[in-house]
């Protein structure tokens, strides 16, 4: 799958599957504004453990919202090998994000580790 666009539009540079965490938000969402600092902190803490992307409800992101049936913002979706693994709808906390990533990494290793 090297060099091909993935489900969420992230260029894959490695042949092995990826853990991707995608944050879906809207510019006019107060809860998204409040969650943004938690998301940024989490991203910084785990920058070497997953690929992180942000998807805005307007513009190009609108198609992805529809395709993935994202109905609420903020929403965080975890993908393993381009397949949805977990979803958090609404403004969760750092603990929720930690739990999602930990579970995804554990299952990723179980399934794809040599």
Order of alpha helices (4+ residues) and beta strands (2+ residues): beta-alpha-beta-alpha-beta-beta-alpha
